[in-house]
Amino acid sequence: MEVFINTPQLAFKEGSAFTATAYFRDNDTALAPTTASYRVDCLTTGKVLTDWTTLTPAASIAISITPTENAIQDDSNRTEKKQITVSADPDTTTQVRGTVTYKVQDIRGF
């Protein structure tokens, strides 16, 4: 099984919300994992923005990324790199993960 994550774009303004979609495939066939979870990290600051959160298993899963997750963590940064990680069948011998990285641009005074 493989995990693919799609976002509407790869750069957002600070405080923007969007929906990412995780797709699970096995040999180009859609397949729902037994269990699934996701997390969001700020790679620039090393902060965990959302720790592992359980998702309802399906062949594709919509994940709401909130304005809080897209807040600038350090006001001295003009941009920050964020990462969404999705795990299919976490904590099993068949676990697989997919990631997508995107940028958040600081809006001064936000």
CNS distance restraints for C-alpha pairs under 8 A (distance, minus, plus):
assign (resid   1 and name CA) (resid  24 and name CA) 6.69 0.50 0.50
assign (resid   1 and name CA) (resid  25 and name CA) 5.43 0.50 0.50
assign (resid   1 and name CA) (resid  26 and name CA) 4.35 0.50 0.50
assign (resid   1 and name CA) (resid  27 and name CA) 7.40 0.50 0.50
assign (resid   1 and name CA) (resid  31 and name CA) 7.86 0.50 0.50
assign (resid   1 and name CA) (resid  96 and name CA) 7.09 0.50 0.50
assign (resid   2 and name CA) (resid  24 and name CA) 5.74 0.50 0.50
assign (resid   2 and name CA) (resid  25 and name CA) 5.24 0.50 0.50
assign (resid   2 and name CA) (resid  26 and name CA) 6.21 0.50 0.50
assign (resid   2 and name CA) (resid  96 and name CA) 6.64 0.50 0.50
assign (resid   2 and name CA) (resid  97 and name CA) 7.51 0.50 0.50
assign (resid   2 and name CA) (resid  98 and name CA) 7.48 0.50 0.50
assign (resid   3 and name CA) (resid  22 and name CA) 6.71 0.50 0.50
assign (resid   3 and name CA) (resid  23 and name CA) 5.75 0.50 0.50
assign (resid   3 and name CA) (resid  24 and name CA) 4.83 0.50 0.50
assign (resid   3 and name CA) (resid  25 and name CA) 6.59 0.50 0.50
assign (resid   3 and name CA) (resid  86 and name CA) 7.25 0.50 0.50
assign (resid   3 and name CA) (resid  87 and name CA) 7.62 0.50 0.50
assign (resid   3 and name CA) (resid  88 and name CA) 7.22 0.50 0.50
assign (resid   3 and name CA) (resid  96 and name CA) 7.04 0.50 0.50
assign (resid   3 and name CA) (resid  97 and name CA) 6.09 0.50 0.50
assign (resid   3 and name CA) (resid  98 and name CA) 4.93 0.50 0.50
assign (resid   4 and name CA) (resid  22 and name CA) 5.63 0.50 0.50
assign (resid   4 and name CA) (resid  23 and name CA) 5.06 0.50 0.50
assign (resid   4 and name CA) (resid  24 and name CA) 6.49 0.50 0.50
assign (resid   4 and name CA) (resid  98 and name CA) 5.90 0.50 0.50
assign (resid   4 and name CA) (resid  99 and name CA) 7.57 0.50 0.50
assign (resid   5 and name CA) (resid  20 and name CA) 6.71 0.50 0.50
assign (resid   5 and name CA) (resid  21 and name CA) 5.58 0.50 0.50
assign (resid   5 and name CA) (resid  22 and name CA) 4.41 0.50 0.50
assign (resid   5 and name CA) (resid  23 and name CA) 6.23 0.50 0.50
assign (resid   5 and name CA) (resid  86 and name CA) 7.82 0.50 0.50
assign (resid   5 and name CA) (resid  98 and name CA) 6.82 0.50 0.50
assign (resid   5 and name CA) (resid  99 and name CA) 6.68 0.50 0.50
assign (resid   5 and name CA) (resid 100 and name CA) 6.24 0.50 0.50
assign (resid   6 and name CA) (resid  20 and name CA) 5.59 0.50 0.50
assign (resid   6 and name CA) (resid  21 and name CA) 5.19 0.50 0.50
assign (resid   6 and name CA) (resid  22 and name CA) 6.45 0.50 0.50
assign (resid   6 and name CA) (resid 100 and name CA) 7.68 0.50 0.50
assign (resid   7 and name CA) (resid  18 and name CA) 7.82 0.50 0.50
assign (resid   7 and name CA) (resid  19 and name CA) 6.76 0.50 0.50
assign (resid   7 and name CA) (resid  20 and name CA) 4.63 0.50 0.50
assign (resid   7 and name CA) (resid  21 and name CA) 6.64 0.50 0.50
assign (resid   8 and name CA) (resid  18 and name CA) 7.49 0.50 0.50
assign (resid   8 and name CA) (resid  19 and name CA) 7.46 0.50 0.50
assign (resid   8 and name CA) (resid  20 and name CA) 7.16 0.50 0.50
assign (resid   9 and name CA) (resid 102 and name CA) 7.98 0.50 0.50
assign (resid  10 and name CA) (resid 101 and name CA) 7.32 0.50 0.50
assign (resid  10 and name CA) (resid 102 and name CA) 4.63 0.50 0.50
assign (resid  10 and name CA) (resid 103 and name CA) 6.28 0.50 0.50
assign (resid  11 and name CA) (resid 102 and name CA) 5.65 0.50 0.50
assign (resid  11 and name CA) (resid 103 and name CA) 4.67 0.50 0.50
assign (resid  11 and name CA) (resid 104 and name CA) 5.81 0.50 0.50
assign (resid  11 and name CA) (resid 105 and name CA) 7.37 0.50 0.50
assign (resid  12 and name CA) (resid  16 and name CA) 6.42 0.50 0.50
assign (resid  12 and name CA) (resid 102 and name CA) 7.84 0.50 0.50
assign (resid  12 and name CA) (resid 103 and name CA) 6.30 0.50 0.50
assign (resid  12 and name CA) (resid 104 and name CA) 4.91 0.50 0.50
assign (resid  12 and name CA) (resid 105 and name CA) 6.24 0.50 0.50
assign (resid  13 and name CA) (resid 104 and name CA) 5.50 0.50 0.50
assign (resid  13 and name CA) (resid 105 and name CA) 4.86 0.50 0.50
assign (resid  13 and name CA) (resid 106 and name CA) 6.54 0.50 0.50
assign (resid  13 and name CA) (resid 107 and name CA) 6.80 0.50 0.50
assign (resid  14 and name CA) (resid  67 and name CA) 7.46 0.50 0.50
assign (resid  14 and name CA) (resid  70 and name CA) 5.68 0.50 0.50
assign (resid  14 and name CA) (resid  71 and name CA) 5.38 0.50 0.50
assign (resid  14 and name CA) (resid  72 and name CA) 6.33 0.50 0.50
assign (resid  14 and name CA) (resid 104 and name CA) 5.55 0.50 0.50
assign (resid  14 and name CA) (resid 105 and name CA) 5.46 0.50 0.50
assign (resid  14 and name CA) (resid 106 and name CA) 5.26 0.50 0.50
assign (resid  14 and name CA) (resid 107 and name CA) 5.87 0.50 0.50
assign (resid  14 and name CA) (resid 110 and name CA) 7.76 0.50 0.50
assign (resid  15 and name CA) (resid  66 and name CA) 7.67 0.50 0.50
assign (resid  15 and name CA) (resid  67 and name CA) 4.13 0.50 0.50
assign (resid  15 and name CA) (resid  68 and name CA) 6.48 0.50 0.50
assign (resid  15 and name CA) (resid  69 and name CA) 7.78 0.50 0.50
assign (resid  15 and name CA) (resid  70 and name CA) 5.12 0.50 0.50
assign (resid  15 and name CA) (resid  71 and name CA) 5.12 0.50 0.50
assign (resid  15 and name CA) (resid  72 and name CA) 7.98 0.50 0.50
assign (resid  16 and name CA) (resid  66 and name CA) 7.07 0.50 0.50
assign (resid  16 and name CA) (resid  67 and name CA) 5.01 0.50 0.50
assign (resid  16 and name CA) (resid  70 and name CA) 6.24 0.50 0.50
assign (resid  17 and name CA) (resid  64 and name CA) 7.41 0.50 0.50
assign (resid  17 and name CA) (resid  65 and name CA) 5.54 0.50 0.50
assign (resid  17 and name CA) (resid  66 and name CA) 4.71 0.50 0.50
assign (resid  17 and name CA) (resid  67 and name CA) 4.97 0.50 0.50
assign (resid  17 and name CA) (resid  70 and name CA) 7.25 0.50 0.50
assign (resid  18 and name CA) (resid  64 and name CA) 6.11 0.50 0.50
assign (resid  18 and name CA) (resid  65 and name CA) 5.33 0.50 0.50
assign (resid  18 and name CA) (resid  66 and name CA) 6.89 0.50 0.50
assign (resid  19 and name CA) (resid  62 and name CA) 6.31 0.50 0.50
assign (resid  19 and name CA) (resid  63 and name CA) 5.48 0.50 0.50
assign (resid  19 and name CA) (resid  64 and name CA) 4.59 0.50 0.50
assign (resid  19 and name CA) (resid  65 and name CA) 5.80 0.50 0.50
assign (resid  20 and name CA) (resid  62 and name CA) 5.85 0.50 0.50
assign (resid  20 and name CA) (resid  63 and name CA) 5.10 0.50 0.50
assign (resid  20 and name CA) (resid  64 and name CA) 6.46 0.50 0.50
assign (resid  20 and name CA) (resid  65 and name CA) 7.06 0.50 0.50
assign (resid  21 and name CA) (resid  60 and name CA) 6.63 0.50 0.50
assign (resid  21 and name CA) (resid  61 and name CA) 5.49 0.50 0.50
assign (resid  21 and name CA) (resid  62 and name CA) 4.47 0.50 0.50
assign (resid  21 and name CA) (resid  63 and name CA) 5.91 0.50 0.50
assign (resid  22 and name CA) (resid  60 and name CA) 5.45 0.50 0.50
assign (resid  22 and name CA) (resid  61 and name CA) 5.15 0.50 0.50
assign (resid  22 and name CA) (resid  62 and name CA) 6.51 0.50 0.50
assign (resid  22 and name CA) (resid  63 and name CA) 7.51 0.50 0.50
assign (resid  22 and name CA) (resid  86 and name CA) 7.24 0.50 0.50
assign (resid  23 and name CA) (resid  30 and name CA) 7.57 0.50 0.50
assign (resid  23 and name CA) (resid  59 and name CA) 5.96 0.50 0.50
assign (resid  23 and name CA) (resid  60 and name CA) 4.44 0.50 0.50
assign (resid  23 and name CA) (resid  61 and name CA) 6.68 0.50 0.50
assign (resid  24 and name CA) (resid  30 and name CA) 5.92 0.50 0.50
assign (resid  24 and name CA) (resid  31 and name CA) 5.64 0.50 0.50
assign (resid  24 and name CA) (resid  32 and name CA) 6.29 0.50 0.50
assign (resid  24 and name CA) (resid  33 and name CA) 7.21 0.50 0.50
assign (resid  24 and name CA) (resid  59 and name CA) 5.32 0.50 0.50
assign (resid  24 and name CA) (resid  60 and name CA) 6.30 0.50 0.50
assign (resid  24 and name CA) (resid  88 and name CA) 7.88 0.50 0.50
assign (resid  25 and name CA) (resid  29 and name CA) 5.25 0.50 0.50
assign (resid  25 and name CA) (resid  30 and name CA) 4.60 0.50 0.50
assign (resid  25 and name CA) (resid  31 and name CA) 5.38 0.50 0.50
assign (resid  25 and name CA) (resid  32 and name CA) 7.98 0.50 0.50
assign (resid  25 and name CA) (resid  59 and name CA) 7.45 0.50 0.50
assign (resid  26 and name CA) (resid  30 and name CA) 6.50 0.50 0.50
assign (resid  26 and name CA) (resid  31 and name CA) 6.37 0.50 0.50
assign (resid  30 and name CA) (resid  59 and name CA) 5.51 0.50 0.50
assign (resid  31 and name CA) (resid  58 and name CA) 7.39 0.50 0.50
assign (resid  31 and name CA) (resid  59 and name CA) 4.90 0.50 0.50
assign (resid  32 and name CA) (resid  57 and name CA) 5.90 0.50 0.50
assign (resid  32 and name CA) (resid  58 and name CA) 4.42 0.50 0.50
assign (resid  32 and name CA) (resid  59 and name CA) 4.08 0.50 0.50
assign (resid  32 and name CA) (resid  60 and name CA) 7.45 0.50 0.50
assign (resid  33 and name CA) (resid  57 and name CA) 5.87 0.50 0.50
assign (resid  33 and name CA) (resid  58 and name CA) 6.72 0.50 0.50
assign (resid  33 and name CA) (resid  59 and name CA) 7.24 0.50 0.50
assign (resid  33 and name CA) (resid  88 and name CA) 5.68 0.50 0.50
assign (resid  33 and name CA) (resid  89 and name CA) 5.99 0.50 0.50
assign (resid  34 and name CA) (resid  57 and name CA) 6.35 0.50 0.50
assign (resid  34 and name CA) (resid  88 and name CA) 7.50 0.50 0.50
assign (resid  34 and name CA) (resid  89 and name CA) 5.80 0.50 0.50
assign (resid  35 and name CA) (resid  54 and name CA) 7.88 0.50 0.50
assign (resid  35 and name CA) (resid  55 and name CA) 7.40 0.50 0.50
assign (resid  35 and name CA) (resid  56 and name CA) 7.30 0.50 0.50
assign (resid  35 and name CA) (resid  57 and name CA) 5.54 0.50 0.50
assign (resid  35 and name CA) (resid  88 and name CA) 6.09 0.50 0.50
assign (resid  35 and name CA) (resid  89 and name CA) 4.78 0.50 0.50
assign (resid  35 and name CA) (resid  90 and name CA) 6.88 0.50 0.50
assign (resid  36 and name CA) (resid  54 and name CA) 6.10 0.50 0.50
assign (resid  36 and name CA) (resid  55 and name CA) 5.28 0.50 0.50
assign (resid  36 and name CA) (resid  56 and name CA) 6.83 0.50 0.50
assign (resid  36 and name CA) (resid  57 and name CA) 5.77 0.50 0.50
assign (resid  36 and name CA) (resid  86 and name CA) 7.21 0.50 0.50
assign (resid  36 and name CA) (resid  87 and name CA) 5.56 0.50 0.50
assign (resid  36 and name CA) (resid  88 and name CA) 4.61 0.50 0.50
assign (resid  36 and name CA) (resid  89 and name CA) 5.64 0.50 0.50
assign (resid  36 and name CA) (resid  90 and name CA) 6.57 0.50 0.50
assign (resid  37 and name CA) (resid  52 and name CA) 6.10 0.50 0.50
assign (resid  37 and name CA) (resid  53 and name CA) 5.22 0.50 0.50
assign (resid  37 and name CA) (resid  54 and name CA) 4.31 0.50 0.50
assign (resid  37 and name CA) (resid  55 and name CA) 5.01 0.50 0.50
assign (resid  37 and name CA) (resid  86 and name CA) 5.80 0.50 0.50
assign (resid  37 and name CA) (resid  87 and name CA) 5.34 0.50 0.50
assign (resid  37 and name CA) (resid  88 and name CA) 6.87 0.50 0.50
assign (resid  37 and name CA) (resid  90 and name CA) 7.29 0.50 0.50
assign (resid  38 and name CA) (resid  51 and name CA) 7.70 0.50 0.50
assign (resid  38 and name CA) (resid  52 and name CA) 5.33 0.50 0.50
assign (resid  38 and name CA) (resid  53 and name CA) 5.39 0.50 0.50
assign (resid  38 and name CA) (resid  54 and name CA) 6.76 0.50 0.50
assign (resid  38 and name CA) (resid  55 and name CA) 7.21 0.50 0.50
assign (resid  38 and name CA) (resid  84 and name CA) 7.00 0.50 0.50
assign (resid  38 and name CA) (resid  85 and name CA) 5.44 0.50 0.50
assign (resid  38 and name CA) (resid  86 and name CA) 4.31 0.50 0.50
assign (resid  38 and name CA) (resid  87 and name CA) 6.10 0.50 0.50
assign (resid  39 and name CA) (resid  48 and name CA) 7.88 0.50 0.50
assign (resid  39 and name CA) (resid  49 and name CA) 7.64 0.50 0.50
assign (resid  39 and name CA) (resid  50 and name CA) 5.28 0.50 0.50
assign (resid  39 and name CA) (resid  51 and name CA) 5.09 0.50 0.50
assign (resid  39 and name CA) (resid  52 and name CA) 4.74 0.50 0.50
assign (resid  39 and name CA) (resid  53 and name CA) 6.33 0.50 0.50
assign (resid  39 and name CA) (resid  84 and name CA) 5.83 0.50 0.50
assign (resid  39 and name CA) (resid  85 and name CA) 5.39 0.50 0.50
assign (resid  39 and name CA) (resid  86 and name CA) 6.75 0.50 0.50
assign (resid  40 and name CA) (resid  48 and name CA) 6.41 0.50 0.50
assign (resid  40 and name CA) (resid  49 and name CA) 5.37 0.50 0.50
assign (resid  40 and name CA) (resid  50 and name CA) 4.96 0.50 0.50
assign (resid  40 and name CA) (resid  51 and name CA) 6.78 0.50 0.50
assign (resid  40 and name CA) (resid  69 and name CA) 7.39 0.50 0.50
assign (resid  40 and name CA) (resid  82 and name CA) 7.08 0.50 0.50
assign (resid  40 and name CA) (resid  83 and name CA) 5.63 0.50 0.50
assign (resid  40 and name CA) (resid  84 and name CA) 4.63 0.50 0.50
assign (resid  40 and name CA) (resid  85 and name CA) 6.47 0.50 0.50
assign (resid  41 and name CA) (resid  46 and name CA) 6.99 0.50 0.50
assign (resid  41 and name CA) (resid  47 and name CA) 5.90 0.50 0.50
assign (resid  41 and name CA) (resid  48 and name CA) 4.54 0.50 0.50
assign (resid  41 and name CA) (resid  49 and name CA) 5.13 0.50 0.50
assign (resid  41 and name CA) (resid  50 and name CA) 6.82 0.50 0.50
assign (resid  41 and name CA) (resid  82 and name CA) 5.66 0.50 0.50
assign (resid  41 and name CA) (resid  83 and name CA) 5.23 0.50 0.50
assign (resid  41 and name CA) (resid  84 and name CA) 6.65 0.50 0.50
assign (resid  42 and name CA) (resid  46 and name CA) 5.52 0.50 0.50
assign (resid  42 and name CA) (resid  47 and name CA) 5.27 0.50 0.50
assign (resid  42 and name CA) (resid  48 and name CA) 6.37 0.50 0.50
assign (resid  42 and name CA) (resid  49 and name CA) 6.61 0.50 0.50
assign (resid  42 and name CA) (resid  73 and name CA) 7.92 0.50 0.50
assign (resid  42 and name CA) (resid  80 and name CA) 7.02 0.50 0.50
assign (resid  42 and name CA) (resid  81 and name CA) 5.99 0.50 0.50
assign (resid  42 and name CA) (resid  82 and name CA) 4.42 0.50 0.50
assign (resid  42 and name CA) (resid  83 and name CA) 6.38 0.50 0.50
assign (resid  43 and name CA) (resid  47 and name CA) 7.14 0.50 0.50
assign (resid  43 and name CA) (resid  80 and name CA) 7.39 0.50 0.50
assign (resid  43 and name CA) (resid  81 and name CA) 5.41 0.50 0.50
assign (resid  43 and name CA) (resid  82 and name CA) 5.50 0.50 0.50
assign (resid  43 and name CA) (resid  83 and name CA) 6.68 0.50 0.50
assign (resid  44 and name CA) (resid  80 and name CA) 5.46 0.50 0.50
assign (resid  44 and name CA) (resid  81 and name CA) 5.46 0.50 0.50
assign (resid  44 and name CA) (resid  82 and name CA) 7.35 0.50 0.50
assign (resid  45 and name CA) (resid  73 and name CA) 7.09 0.50 0.50
assign (resid  45 and name CA) (resid  74 and name CA) 7.46 0.50 0.50
assign (resid  45 and name CA) (resid  80 and name CA) 7.89 0.50 0.50
assign (resid  49 and name CA) (resid  69 and name CA) 5.80 0.50 0.50
assign (resid  50 and name CA) (resid  69 and name CA) 7.32 0.50 0.50
assign (resid  55 and name CA) (resid  61 and name CA) 7.70 0.50 0.50
assign (resid  56 and name CA) (resid  61 and name CA) 7.60 0.50 0.50
assign (resid  57 and name CA) (resid  61 and name CA) 7.35 0.50 0.50
assign (resid  65 and name CA) (resid  69 and name CA) 6.50 0.50 0.50
assign (resid  65 and name CA) (resid  70 and name CA) 7.58 0.50 0.50
assign (resid  66 and name CA) (resid  70 and name CA) 6.46 0.50 0.50
assign (resid  67 and name CA) (resid  71 and name CA) 6.15 0.50 0.50
assign (resid  70 and name CA) (resid  82 and name CA) 7.96 0.50 0.50
assign (resid  70 and name CA) (resid 104 and name CA) 6.51 0.50 0.50
assign (resid  71 and name CA) (resid 104 and name CA) 7.86 0.50 0.50
assign (resid  72 and name CA) (resid  77 and name CA) 7.45 0.50 0.50
assign (resid  72 and name CA) (resid  79 and name CA) 7.62 0.50 0.50
assign (resid  72 and name CA) (resid  80 and name CA) 6.77 0.50 0.50
assign (resid  72 and name CA) (resid 104 and name CA) 7.32 0.50 0.50
assign (resid  72 and name CA) (resid 105 and name CA) 7.84 0.50 0.50
assign (resid  72 and name CA) (resid 106 and name CA) 6.26 0.50 0.50
assign (resid  73 and name CA) (resid  80 and name CA) 7.97 0.50 0.50
assign (resid  75 and name CA) (resid 106 and name CA) 7.87 0.50 0.50
assign (resid  77 and name CA) (resid 106 and name CA) 7.16 0.50 0.50
assign (resid  78 and name CA) (resid 105 and name CA) 6.05 0.50 0.50
assign (resid  78 and name CA) (resid 106 and name CA) 5.09 0.50 0.50
assign (resid  79 and name CA) (resid 103 and name CA) 6.48 0.50 0.50
assign (resid  79 and name CA) (resid 104 and name CA) 5.43 0.50 0.50
assign (resid  79 and name CA) (resid 105 and name CA) 4.41 0.50 0.50
assign (resid  79 and name CA) (resid 106 and name CA) 5.63 0.50 0.50
assign (resid  80 and name CA) (resid 103 and name CA) 5.63 0.50 0.50
assign (resid  80 and name CA) (resid 104 and name CA) 5.31 0.50 0.50
assign (resid  80 and name CA) (resid 105 and name CA) 6.73 0.50 0.50
assign (resid  80 and name CA) (resid 106 and name CA) 7.97 0.50 0.50
assign (resid  81 and name CA) (resid 101 and name CA) 6.76 0.50 0.50
assign (resid  81 and name CA) (resid 102 and name CA) 5.76 0.50 0.50
assign (resid  81 and name CA) (resid 103 and name CA) 4.55 0.50 0.50
assign (resid  81 and name CA) (resid 104 and name CA) 6.42 0.50 0.50
assign (resid  82 and name CA) (resid 101 and name CA) 5.67 0.50 0.50
assign (resid  82 and name CA) (resid 102 and name CA) 5.42 0.50 0.50
assign (resid  82 and name CA) (resid 103 and name CA) 6.00 0.50 0.50
assign (resid  82 and name CA) (resid 104 and name CA) 7.25 0.50 0.50
assign (resid  83 and name CA) (resid  99 and name CA) 6.70 0.50 0.50
assign (resid  83 and name CA) (resid 100 and name CA) 5.67 0.50 0.50
assign (resid  83 and name CA) (resid 101 and name CA) 4.39 0.50 0.50
assign (resid  83 and name CA) (resid 102 and name CA) 6.40 0.50 0.50
assign (resid  84 and name CA) (resid  99 and name CA) 5.54 0.50 0.50
assign (resid  84 and name CA) (resid 100 and name CA) 5.46 0.50 0.50
assign (resid  84 and name CA) (resid 101 and name CA) 6.55 0.50 0.50
assign (resid  85 and name CA) (resid  97 and name CA) 6.75 0.50 0.50
assign (resid  85 and name CA) (resid  98 and name CA) 5.74 0.50 0.50
assign (resid  85 and name CA) (resid  99 and name CA) 4.44 0.50 0.50
assign (resid  85 and name CA) (resid 100 and name CA) 6.81 0.50 0.50
assign (resid  86 and name CA) (resid  97 and name CA) 5.52 0.50 0.50
assign (resid  86 and name CA) (resid  98 and name CA) 5.36 0.50 0.50
assign (resid  86 and name CA) (resid  99 and name CA) 6.37 0.50 0.50
assign (resid  87 and name CA) (resid  95 and name CA) 6.81 0.50 0.50
assign (resid  87 and name CA) (resid  96 and name CA) 5.76 0.50 0.50
assign (resid  87 and name CA) (resid  97 and name CA) 4.37 0.50 0.50
assign (resid  87 and name CA) (resid  98 and name CA) 6.63 0.50 0.50
assign (resid  88 and name CA) (resid  95 and name CA) 5.64 0.50 0.50
assign (resid  88 and name CA) (resid  96 and name CA) 5.38 0.50 0.50
assign (resid  88 and name CA) (resid  97 and name CA) 6.24 0.50 0.50
assign (resid  89 and name CA) (resid  94 and name CA) 6.50 0.50 0.50
assign (resid  89 and name CA) (resid  95 and name CA) 4.80 0.50 0.50
assign (resid  89 and name CA) (resid  96 and name CA) 6.96 0.50 0.50
assign (resid  90 and name CA) (resid  94 and name CA) 7.93 0.50 0.50
assign (resid  90 and name CA) (resid  95 and name CA) 5.02 0.50 0.50
assign (resid  90 and name CA) (resid  96 and name CA) 7.32 0.50 0.50
assign (resid  91 and name CA) (resid  95 and name CA) 6.40 0.50 0.50
